[in-house]
């Protein structure tokens, strides 16, 4: 009898410990899952707010699909819309969109940590992990310091941009109108969102009314570039003052690839559109150069448009698709497969051609795992865009080139369009919304959240197989 009681007690204790372990596992949910669910929750809240009657100028509730698509586009900092932001949404609706853009650009966990710091609450280890995942960074040391730098940098850049744009827009809209538009477009540009409230100049015109305007073009371009560099790069540049100007390998890759892509894009668009009267053919030399630079900048994930994308030459559309697919840099407000991913794959390919198995960049080796992660992101990105292109063509009968442009724009969280998005059916809009979500949260993040991939290497070693490549 005594033996039975002791066994029962032991069973009870073990069962209780098992329950406690499961509860602890739930509380320590993987950061990637929190990220995926968190962005979805922000989109849902934004959708509900945009469905309120006073969120539209007409006073009638927006349709569920319209609200969902707009909330997804804003949270994922894309810029694709089915209704003109200025003409359709009321000031309240525009304010909701602006809040979603800022939340999506910085990451909801960064904003949550900022509120905690304001309330002087201690930041837990789990929250630091979540912020690291949100900013696409490894390690926990200095995470709170990084968040402070991100917030200060964001306020500084957006504030300076808002001031300059407010002064410029005040000439056209008065003081209050200029300030409102200056703030909105500064945040939208820095977060690489591409939303605009200039619909009074024409529906879906974006920045078409300011083509050739030096102040607007350069200010918006600089905000886009700064937002697309990534928070880690800012922090690294700031820290380099005390480190003899030395930058981490990632910062070097980001800065060099960004400069190279901007230069190549500018030269390409300048040549391809030089004689096109429907884009920049009627501008002077400097105006053409400025428009080419802006097109190269905005295709990297911003989505503001000064040129009508539908009238671009075939070569320019192809170049735009390529730049949109690459996107910005890791840990930034931008989307796409990221510049570092492309750089790592190119370096790996060069190493393979040289007959070496070690991928090196700037005197540093890149691990096999990072190369495989880069390859996964690149291939899954291609597959996602390809599936989306097929579905858009099947649902709405649009040409493959138009469907490819819209899907790449959605996946890269760019927002440029050939003008077909407002005309798409509900299934196609949902496809684009899914691509925007994948582009912002990250394909690897979503995959890990769904499968909860473990971090332990497989203990089973299989025999090596030899297959022919190429």
Secondary structure as GFF3:
##gff-version 3
##sequence-region A 1 470
A	DSSP	alpha_helix	2	27	.	.	.	ID=ss1
A	DSSP	alpha_helix	31	50	.	.	.	ID=ss2
A	DSSP	three_ten_helix	53	55	.	.	.	ID=ss3
A	DSSP	alpha_helix	64	75	.	.	.	ID=ss4
A	DSSP	alpha_helix	85	88	.	.	.	ID=ss5
A	DSSP	alpha_helix	91	106	.	.	.	ID=ss6
A	DSSP	alpha_helix	108	118	.	.	.	ID=ss7
A	DSSP	alpha_helix	125	134	.	.	.	ID=ss8
A	DSSP	alpha_helix	143	190	.	.	.	ID=ss9
A	DSSP	three_ten_helix	199	201	.	.	.	ID=ss10
A	DSSP	three_ten_helix	208	210	.	.	.	ID=ss11
A	DSSP	alpha_helix	214	229	.	.	.	ID=ss12
A	DSSP	alpha_helix	231	239	.	.	.	ID=ss13
A	DSSP	three_ten_helix	240	242	.	.	.	ID=ss14
A	DSSP	alpha_helix	249	272	.	.	.	ID=ss15
A	DSSP	alpha_helix	285	298	.	.	.	ID=ss16
A	DSSP	three_ten_helix	309	311	.	.	.	ID=ss17
A	DSSP	alpha_helix	314	326	.	.	.	ID=ss18
A	DSSP	alpha_helix	339	353	.	.	.	ID=ss19
A	DSSP	beta_strand	359	361	.	.	.	ID=ss20
A	DSSP	beta_strand	364	366	.	.	.	ID=ss21
A	DSSP	alpha_helix	368	396	.	.	.	ID=ss22
A	DSSP	alpha_helix	400	411	.	.	.	ID=ss23
A	DSSP	three_ten_helix	421	423	.	.	.	ID=ss24
A	DSSP	alpha_helix	426	441	.	.	.	ID=ss25
A	DSSP	alpha_helix	443	451	.	.	.	ID=ss26
###
